[in-house]
Every structure is written in C-alpha cells, then in structure tokens.
C-alpha cells in the first residue's frame, strides 16, 4: 500500500480503525525508507511475518512504554499512540571534558527537546557558552538549556569562551599613569586558538573583595568598580591576550587606615560578551600585594653645596601604622623650575649605589632613607621644584605576590631659589654657553655705547 513512498516521514492510520483489520508488515510498509513515525488504532493487529526495510530498526513508543522491532517476535501493543525512531541530538565536549546523554525528539505531537545545560562539562580557563553545529564556531548557535526541534540526527559541539585570566596587580595609591588615591587591579583575556575573540561592546566586570574574606568565591561579595573606571583594551592585543584594568577608590579597602605590605586583598573579574555565554567569575584568591605608598620627607635645597636632599619613607603617616620605616632602595625624580634644561632628573638608589654622579644613597640595611642629588648644569635656580619617589622594584619586594607596579608617592614642592647678587642669574653647575650671548654680550655693547656717548659729549664741551 505504501510501497515506494520514498519521502514519507510519518504515517497516521489510527483514523482507519473503524473495523478490525490486520497489518501485513512485509508488504504494506516495506517501501518508505525515510519513515520515522507511525500511529495505529486500537483494532489493528499484526501478522507474524518478519519485518523488512525500515522495520529492521528499533522503534520506541513516544511515552517510553515500549521499545523493539516490528516483527513476529516483537511488536508494539495495539493502542493509539505514536511509535517511531526519533531524531537523536548528541553533545560533543569539543576540547573540554565531560559528557551529557543524547536527547531524542521530533515526535509529531511533541517535537521539541531541551538541549544540555552544560552541567558536567569543563575546560580549564574557559566557560561553555552554548552549542553549534560546527566544531570551529566561535559564537554559539544555540543557548545552553534552550528548546530545540530536531529534524535530523545531529551532533552539537560545545562553544567555549575564555574566562578572564586574573593577574595579581594591586597598586596603592598613586600608581604610574593612574589617579591619586585609587587602587588598581589588572589582568588579561585570552585570545586566539579558535576561541571567542573580543568584539566591540564586550566589557569586563571587576570587584574588589573585602580583606577579611581573602578566600571568598562568592560573586556578590565586594565592591564593584564603576563602569567608567574599567578598561578593556581591544585595539592593541597580543596574538594570545588582551589587557584589562580597573581602579577603585580607597574607600573600597576594608581597612584603609591600616594598609601595609602583604595585605591579602582579593578581586574577581568576569568577561561580559555581546553574545550568549559570559565567562565565569575568576578570582585572585589569597593574593597579596604591597599596598604601602612611599613618601618624601624633608625635601630641601642646599644653596652652598647646590644639592637637593630628602628622606624616603614607606609611608608619610606614622600615626596610622607604627612599623613605617625608611627605604634604602628607591628612585626619586626632581622636576626643576620652569625654563630649566634638563626639565627633570631621576636618581635611583640600589643597595647604597647611586646612578647619578656626585649623588649619595642610603646603604642597604641602614634604615636611613636620606639621599642627596647635585643640581645639574642648566637648571635655573629660581622658583620651586617638585619631587616624587617610587619604591623598590618588584624583585626587591619579597612580600609581593604577582607582577605589581612600583608605588609612587604624592608630590612634594620645595624652594630652589638662589639669591641673585649680579645681573647674571645663577644656575646649577657651570653656566650654559648661551648666557654669554644672551646676557654678557648685550651688557658689553650697552657699556660701549655709554662710553661713546660720553666721549662725544666731552668733545663738544672742549669745542665750546
């Protein structure tokens, strides 16, 4: 009866069930190779011949009450229900680990299935974003746990997006290129290798965790950074990573009045993408960083020696922490009065050694942070100079865990004016050559003019 119907997918003969009749499987249904679903009536009976063609497959009842082959030894019961070979959707971890059972669907009255939620799948450094029919997809076609109606047997591949790699980089409170009075954290987002690539509109969510909870992994704990204080650099990424950073006000620290080296602050970050599949939260659990900014004390100018000096401390407020000490390894930058050349001079002290000729540094372990720096030639000794200090390089800070940045002091302003006793302004070092042209030669020319005028006046008097 249905022999040769090559495109027949489903068949419902329950409406023909007005009288008792037999279904001769071998001949009546041998033809349709694509037949997947059929339904028969209550009065239908089966002739015990072995099934051929499509009947060689295992068939299931939609309600799960029966599974077997339609032949003389195993056949469905005579009830009105759908039997079929439903479409099977299986899931491939696609570079990750874990598995999920296949789902079956496409039934005429109830075709939809629910795709795997991703539970049980994992991949280090990544989050499962969804499913795709292509193993090379970078964005998912189907969301995790979404509804789907299969029309064929199908394998779906996991689409992974990177979890932000959180580096331990806490800087307090005047970091290079940053804003005074803020804490900075930073990290990277992996790129390349066929994983999700950052797109315009992607962002980073970052929060600073309380010092009292250094091992917390609860995403709701902590102070989120304001959107305007978070930067995700997508324009100058390396082939493997893009950088991100965030700053927090000092009020975000749970104990801002008692910060010190090695304080275990924690932060968390999450990549928020323009498509489904935001990354999991990544935590800098238990990390520590130097959160003590240096301070310059006693900045002064010695007019006789033409040097500047001062002391570098680990912090400028001893009332907040009793164990503040003077530094021995640091760098100091002095910005000279306007019009000077050079504009600024930097002195680096490393284990008592100064990198500027004539300068002195505290010896290692002395606990004396005092330094002196000669005023170089070309500096105008008229007006205020400014001084800032950076603490030791990361390698010299044993309590620091992670990459870090040098902490930078606030700016100290001090007077570097030398009293003027002649018409020639004094400078540090030797006077530059252009002063002879700008000051001395005009002065000599003026004196010569005065002398000529005086000689001419005397001649006129004699003639009179």
HUPESUL-V181273 format. One record per pair of residues at least 12 apart in sequence whose C-alpha atoms are under 8 Angstrom apart, sorted by the first residue. I is the first residue (numbers start at 0). J is the second residue. Records with the same first field share a line. If there is no record, write none. Layout:
I = J  J
//
This chain:
0 = 26  27  28
1 = 27  28  29  30  31
2 = 26  27  28  29  30  31
3 = 30  31
4 = 30  31  32
5 = 30  31  32  33
6 = 31  32  33  34
7 = 31  32  33  34
8 = 31  33  34  35  36
9 = 34  35  36  37  107
10 = 34  36  37  38
11 = 37  38  39
12 = 37  38  39  40
13 = 38  39  40  41  79
14 = 40
15 = 40
16 = 39  40  41  42  43
17 = 42
18 = 42
19 = 42  43  44
20 = 42  43  44
21 = 43  44  45  46
22 = 43  44  45  46
23 = 45  46  48
24 = 45  46  48  49  50  51  69  70
25 = 48  49  50  51
29 = 50  51  52  53  54
30 = 52
31 = 53
32 = 52  53
33 = 53
34 = 53
35 = 83  84  85
36 = 81  82  83  84  85  106  107
37 = 81  82  83
38 = 79  80  81  82
39 = 77  78  79  80  81
40 = 77  78  79  80
41 = 77  78  79
42 = 77
43 = 77
44 = 77
45 = 74
46 = 71
47 = 70  71  72
48 = 70  71
49 = 69  70  71  72
50 = 69  70  71
54 = 68  69  70
55 = 68  69
56 = 68  84
57 = 69  84
58 = 82  83  84
59 = 82  83  84  85
60 = 80  81  82  83
61 = 80  81  82  83  106
81 = 106
83 = 106
85 = 103  104  105  106
86 = 103  104  105  149  150  151  152  153
87 = 101  102  103  104  149  151  152  153
88 = 101  102  103  149  152  153  154  155
89 = 101  102  153  154  155
90 = 115  154  155  156  157
91 = 154  155  156  157
92 = 120  156  157
93 = 134  156  157  158
94 = 122
95 = 120  121  122  123
96 = 120  121  122
97 = 119  120  121
98 = 119  120
99 = 115  117  118  119
102 = 114
104 = 148  149
105 = 148  149  150
110 = 148  149
111 = 146  147  148  149
112 = 146  147  148  149
113 = 144  145  146  147
114 = 143  144  145  146  147
115 = 143  144  145
116 = 143  144  145
117 = 129  143  144
124 = 161  162  163  164
125 = 159  160  161  162  278  279
126 = 159  160  161  162  276  277  278  279
127 = 157  158  159  160  276
128 = 142  143  157  158  159  160  275  276  277  278
129 = 141  142  143  157  158  159  275  276
130 = 142  143  155  156  157  158
131 = 155  156  157  158
132 = 153  154  155  156
133 = 155  156
134 = 155  156  157  158
135 = 193
136 = 158  193
137 = 158  159  160  193  194  195  196
138 = 158  195  274
139 = 158  275
142 = 275
158 = 194
159 = 194  195
160 = 194  195  276  277  278
161 = 188  189  190  194  195  270  278
162 = 188  189  269  270  278  279  280  281
163 = 186  187  188  189  268  269  270  278  280  281
164 = 186  187  188  189  281
165 = 185  186  187  267  268  281  282  283
166 = 185  186  187  283  401  402
167 = 184  185  186  283  286  287  288  400  401  402  403
168 = 183  184  185  186  288  401  402  403  404
169 = 182  183  184  185  288  289  290  403  404
170 = 182  183  184  288  289  290  403  404  405  406
171 = 183  289  290  291  292  406
172 = 249  290  291  292  406  407
173 = 292  406  407  408  409
174 = 404  405  406  407
175 = 404  405  406  407
179 = 409
180 = 248  249
181 = 246  247  248  249
182 = 246  247  248  249
183 = 244  245  246  247
184 = 244  245  246  266
185 = 242  243  244  245
186 = 242  243  244
187 = 240  241  242  243
188 = 240  241  242  243  270
189 = 239  240  241
190 = 238  239  240  241
191 = 238  239  240
197 = 233  272
198 = 233  272  273
199 = 233  273
200 = 272  273
201 = 270  271  272  273
202 = 230  231  270  271  272
203 = 229  230  231  243  268  269  270  271
204 = 223  224  226  229  268  269  270  271
205 = 223  224  229  245  266  267  268  269
206 = 221  222  223  224  266  267  268
207 = 221  222  223  224  247  251  252  264  265  266  267
208 = 220  221  222  264  265  266  267
209 = 221  252  253  264  265
210 = 252  253  254  262  263  264  265
211 = 253
212 = 265
213 = 263  264  265  284  285  286
214 = 265  284  285
215 = 284
216 = 282  284
218 = 267  280
221 = 266
222 = 251
224 = 245  246  247
225 = 247
228 = 245  246  247
229 = 243  244  245  246
230 = 243  244  245
231 = 243  244
256 = 319
257 = 319  320
258 = 290  291  320
259 = 289  290  291  320
260 = 288  289  290  291  398  399
261 = 287  288  289  290  398  399
262 = 287  288  289  290
263 = 285  286  287  288
264 = 285  286  287  288
265 = 282  283  284  285  286  287
266 = 282  283  284
267 = 280  281  282  283
268 = 280  281  282
269 = 281
286 = 400  401
287 = 398  399  400  401
288 = 398  399  400  401  403
289 = 396  398  399
290 = 406
291 = 313  314  406
292 = 313  314  390  406  407  408
293 = 311  312  313  314  315  388  389  390  406  407  408
294 = 311  312  313  314  315  387  388  408  409
295 = 309  310  311  312  315  386  387  388  408  411
296 = 309  310  311  312  315
297 = 309  310
298 = 310  386  411  412  413
299 = 413  414  415
300 = 413  414  415
302 = 417
304 = 373
305 = 373  374  427
306 = 371  372  373  374
307 = 371  372  373  374
308 = 369  370  371  372
309 = 368  369  370  371
310 = 325  367  368  369  370
311 = 325  326  327  329  368  369  388
312 = 324  325  326  368
313 = 325  326  390
324 = 366
325 = 366  367  368
326 = 366  367  368  390
327 = 348  349  350  351  360  361  362  363  364  365  366  367  368
328 = 347  348  349  350  351  363  390  391
329 = 347  348  349  388  389  390  391  392
330 = 345  346  347  348  388  389  390  391
331 = 345  346  347  386  387  388  389
332 = 344  345  346  386  387  388
333 = 345  384  385  386  387
334 = 384  385  386
335 = 378  379  383  384  385
336 = 378  379  380  381  382  383  384  415
337 = 379  382
338 = 378  379
339 = 377  378  379
340 = 376  377  378
341 = 375  377  378
342 = 378
346 = 358  372
348 = 360  361
349 = 363
350 = 362  363
351 = 363
355 = 372
357 = 372  373
358 = 370  371  372  373
359 = 371  372
374 = 427  428
375 = 427  428
376 = 426  427  428  429  430  431
377 = 426  427  428  429  430  431
378 = 426  427
379 = 424  425  426  427
380 = 415  416  417  424  425  426  427
381 = 415  416  417
382 = 414  415  416
383 = 412  413  414  415  416
384 = 412  413  414  415
385 = 410  411  412  413
386 = 410  411  412
387 = 407  408  409  410  411
388 = 407  408  409
389 = 405  406  407  408
390 = 405  406  407
391 = 405
392 = 404  405
393 = 405
423 = 438
//
